[in-house]
Amino acid sequence: MNLLNKLDRYIIDKEYKIIIKKNSINIINFKEIKDFSSTKIVIKNEDNNTIVTGENLVVSKMQDNEILITGKIESIKL
């Protein structure tokens, strides 16, 4: 792998990531939101769906490929 490919992979990170924090979950590089309610949010990535369930779920931040979900998160299923 040459230097430009390494630099491109470092700058443009395309890996699907889930970052879990207290009362929030940050999902990076998702494809689409399949289902959305205050108790369940389904996020699609390349291979499968991520299902977040809980109470008072709210999308606090949303960009092109990043979403921050806050609320009382009870489970995350891949």
Secondary structure, 3 states (H helix, E strand, C coil): CCHHHHHHHHHCCCCCEEEEECCEEEEECCCEEEEECCCEEEEECCCCEEEEEEEEEEEEEECCCEEEEEEEEEEEEC
